[in-house]
Each structure stands twice: as structure tokens, then as C-alpha cells.
């Protein structure tokens, strides 16, 4: 999952302020995210979504011999990149797993971590690889799994789910106003022609009459919704957040980059609740948006939101 660059989601675009213009190959809001972690050479840090290592490279460059970096990713391709780059590094630990298992994987470092970065969503290398099936812009197998060796693919799920289940997923995770019509058409058409390709699904959705967005391809919200469902992305995030707070040392920082309102709402509410509890565990830091300049260089950054919090003693 070249460095993890950015993500594409169906949420409305956002404009904001940030201190730097980043090249297109940089991760979204890289400067702001790394600044939120308060990097130091002897610290212990976690990149919970390694991707192709854009953030990890910056973090590792700061670390000295006594520093430690934990890298997580469930994508086997990302793990191969991590092993090739950091397999011999004494101060790096590589975890081939989803960040929802972060707490157990950290072992003796749990409770001693100085910074955790979670960069949510699908990465540009995944999105741009037609064989992964994430994008309707490239025809490929209808897969959409972050870990293609585990679980049912999007094609498998669409072949078996009933219309009500499909419609519910499209509405809940994509806010697709045309969800019931699309679901019915999928169930009707699969009898004669099972959906196995991304272009087939995108074309089917485009043919379904109903309300349309003026700013997005008709399949944008449905593809987002199916991907989130197939990978259990929101439940993984809900599981990871308390583990991340538990893993932080006093003064440690959690930084989360989200790219649509469903993710951001989960992060916002969890951090708020922890900060306002009878015995607060964290203080919430100021949220940040990408700069207009960064969005001009990388349009995929437009929906980004960075939230951060600091663990209290």
C-alpha cells in the first residue's frame, strides 16, 4: 500500500490552511501529521498503516539507535516493501496485520509509545492497481480486499447478498441515495451475468436511473461503500482507537488522517468522549486541513482531515 500518497473518497471537498506545499509523491498532510507526533530520536513510534512507507521513511530518518518504529499493514504487497526496506533495521518491528490488533502486537512497548499515526482508507498504489479492484477508473477483477488472501471479495459478496443487504451497505457506508434501485439491479442482472469486473459494476450503476451527483461518477459512493464493508474498515477503526490510547505513554500523541465523514465522525466522537470523561485520558489538539496549495498539487487531498490527541499523565 512508491510512498503512500493519498486516498479518494466520496466526501465533500475541504479547503484549509497548512504550512507547506508537498510534492505529489508525498503522503497527504505529511508535514502536519509528522509534526503532530512530536518526533524525537529516542522515541517509540507506530505507523499503523505503512502503505508504501511515505510516513515511515520520515519517522525512521529521525530515529537514533535507541528509538523504535513499529510498522503495521494487512496488505501482503506492503509488507514485502517494508521487509525489503527495513528487514535488517534493528530499530524497526514489522507486523503483517491490521491495526485493529495493534495492542497485542506492540508487546512490551504497549504503554510506552510516544506517537501513533493512523492514515485511513485506500492508498494510491492500491487504487491505481487495476488488479486490486478498488477503482472504477481501471477495469480489473472486482476484489477490493486490503488483504487479498483473506475473506470474501466484492464479487463474492455481491453474488450472494440479497437486495436489502446490498442497499443497506450502499446507504450506510456510501450515503448512496439510489441504493435500493442499484441493489435491485445487481440482484436482477447477476442471474444471467455475475459481476466479476470493476467496469461491469460501474457501468451497471451508471445505467440505473435516479438522483445523481454533479461532482462524482455515479459509481463513486457505491464503490466506497462496498470497499468499506468488505474490509470492515469502520469496525477496525473502532477497535484500534482505544488500543492506541492505551499504548501511549504520558505525553504520547495519536494522529489520525481520515478522508470521509464516516471515519472522521468515529475519530471525533471517540477523542471527545475520552477528553470529557470524569477522569480524562487525553487532551484533544486542534484539527487540521490540507492547504489549498497541497490540494492544487494533489486533488486527492481535498477531503483530508487530521485529528490528534495527547495522552495525559
N, C-alpha and C positions, 0 to 999 in steps of 0.2 A: 504494500500500500504505500529514476530521478527523485528529489525530496517530495514529501507530502506537501502538495501545493495548496489545494483548496477543495471546496465542496460545491455542489449545486443542489439547491432545494427550491421548493415552490413558494417559499415565504416571500412577503413583500420586501423590496429593496430598502436598504437603510443607508443614510449618509451620516458621517460624524467626523470627529477630529482625532488625529493620531500624529505622532511626532516624526514619522519617517515615510519616505516613498520606497516601497520594496520592489525588487525585480520580480518578474512574472514567475520565476522558478522558486521563489521563496514561499514558505508556508504563509497562509493568511495571518495577518497581525502578528508576525513573528517577533518584532521588536517589543510590542506591548506585552505579549504573552510571556516572553522570557524575562522582561523587567518585573512582571508580577511575581515571579518565582524567587526574586532576591538571590540570584546565583552567587555561590562562593566556592573557592577551590576545595575546601574540606567538607562540603555538604553532601547529603544523600538526597538524590532526586529520582523522580519517576517520570518517564514518558510513557503514558498508558496507552497511546495509540501511535506506534512507531511509524507506520506507513513506509515511506522510503527514507526516513531518518533526517528530514529537514530540521526539526526541532532538536533531535538528539545530537546532531553534529555540533550545534551551537552550545548545548549544555556540556557535552563531553570536552569541548575545547577549553572550557573554563575550569574543569576539574583537575585537581592535582592527584598525586598518588594516594592520598588518604581519602579522596572523595569517592562516591559510589553512584552509579547510574543503573537503574532498573528499566528495562525495555519490555513492553508488552505489545503483542499483536496476535490476533487469531488467524490472520491470513498467512498461509504457508509461504507465499512468494515474499512477503515482507520479512518473515523470519529468516529466509535464505539470505536476503540482503543484510540483515542485522548480523548474522553469523559470519558472513564474508567480511564485514567491516569491523566488527567488534569481538569476534570469536576468541581472539588472543589477548584481548584487553583485560587486565587483572581487575580493573575497577568497574567492569560492566557485567551485569547479570541479564540474560535474555530469557524471557518467559513466553513460550508459544501457547498463549491462551488469551481469552477475552478478559478485559479489565474488570469484569464482574467478579473475578476470582482474585483480585488484587491483594486483599488482606492476607489470605493464606500463603500466597506466593512470596510475599516480602520476608517471611520468616522472622529472623532476629532483628531485622530493620524496621519491623512494624512498631509504630510509636516513636520512631527516631528520624522520620523522613522530613527533610527541610522544604521540599517542594514537589508537587504533583501536577502534571499537565495532562489534561484530557481534551483532545481535539476530535470532536464528534463528526459522525457522518461518513460519507464515502470519499475516498481520496481521488485526486485527478488521475493517477495511474490506473486505478480500478475503473474509474468512469470512462476513461479513454480506450481501455482494452475491450474490444468488441466481444471477445471470448468470455468475459466475465458477466455479460448480460445486464449491466446496470443502466445502460443508456439506450434510449430510442433513436439517438443520432447515428448509431452504428449498428448494423444488423449483426446479430450473433445469437448464440444459444440463450434461451430465456432462463437464466440461472439466478443471479442476484445474491448469491451467498458470499458473505465475507470469508468464510471458510468453506471452500467448495468440496471438501472431503467429509463434511458433516451436515446432516439434516436434509430436509426436502428442498428441492429447487423451486423457483417461482413457477416453472412449468408443471412440476409435480403437484404443487398446491392448487393451481388453477384448474388442473384436470380433475381434482377430487372434491373441492369445496363446493357447497351449494350456493345459490344466488344470494341468500340472506347473509351468509358469512362473508362472501366477497364484497358485497355492498357495505357491510359494517366496517370492514378494513379500509376500504376506499374513503369512507366518510370520516372515520376516527383518526386515521393517520395521514390523510391527504386533503381533508376538507373538500372532497370532490362532490360538488352539487349534483352531478349527473351519475352518482354512484349506483343507484338502482337500475337505471337503464343500461349502464355499462355492464353490470353484473349479469343482468338477464341476457344480454347479447353474448357474453362469454359462454354462459351455460348452454345457450341455444346452438351457437356455432361449433362448440367443441365436439358435439355429437358426430358431425361429419368430418371436422378438421381440428384435431387437437392443437393447441397453441404451443409451439416449441421454439419460436424465434422472436426476438425483440421487435423486429419490424412488423411481424404479423399482429402482435398485441397493439402496437402503436397505431397501425392502420385500422384495426377494428375499433379502437376508441375514437379515432378521428371520424369514423363513419356514423357514430351514434349521435342522433340529434339531441339537442339540449343546450343549456347555458354554456357559454364559452368565455374564457379569459382573453382579453385583448393583448396580454403581455406574454403568455406562455403557450407552448404547444399543447393541444388538447390532452396529450398523454402524460404531461409533466406530473400532475398531482397523483395520478394512479400509479405511476412508476415509483414515486417516492413512497407512497403508502404500502405498496407490495414489498418493497425492499425493507422498510422498517419492520413489517410483520414477519417476513421470512427470517430476519436476523435477530428478532426480539430486541431491537435496539433500545426501546424505552425502558423495558424491564431490566436490561443490563445496566443502564444508567442509574435507575432507581436503586439497584443492588450495590453499585460501585460507590455512590456518593457517601453513605455512612462509613464504608470501609476506608475511603480516602481520608475522611476526617479523623477516624480512629488511628490511622497510620501516621499522621502528622505529629511531629514534636512541637512543643510550645513555641510559638512564633513561626511555625511552618506555614507554607502557603499552598492553597489549592487554586488552580486557574483552569477554567473550563471554557472552551470555544464551542459555541453552538451555532447552527445555521438555519434553524427554523423554529417556529414558536412552540412546538410541542416539546422539543428538547429544552429550550430556554425556560419554559414555564416550570418544568420539573426542577431545574437547577435553581431558579429564582426562589421557588417556594421552599425547597429544602434548606438553602442557605438562610433564608429569612427566618424559618422556624427554629433553626439551631441558634441563630443570633438572638432571638427573642424568648428563648426558653427561660424558665426560672433560674437555671444555672447555665448561662450561655457558654457554648463551647467555642464559638468563633466570633469574629467581627467581620462584617461584610465590607469589602473595599469597593471603590467606585467602579461601576460598569463602564466599558469602553466599546466604541465602534471603530471600524476601519475608516481611514481618512478618505476624502474624495479623491486624493491623488492615487492612493492604492487601488481604489475601485476602478479608476481610469486605466491603470496598468493591468489589473486582473478583475474583470467584471464578476467573477465568481465570489469575490469577497463581499459583495454588496449586502448580503443577508447575514453577515457575521456579527456575533455578539460575544464579548469577552466578559465573564464574571469571575471574580476572585474573592477569596476569603482568607483570613489568617487565624490560625489556631490560638486560642487563649490559654494561659497557664492553667 
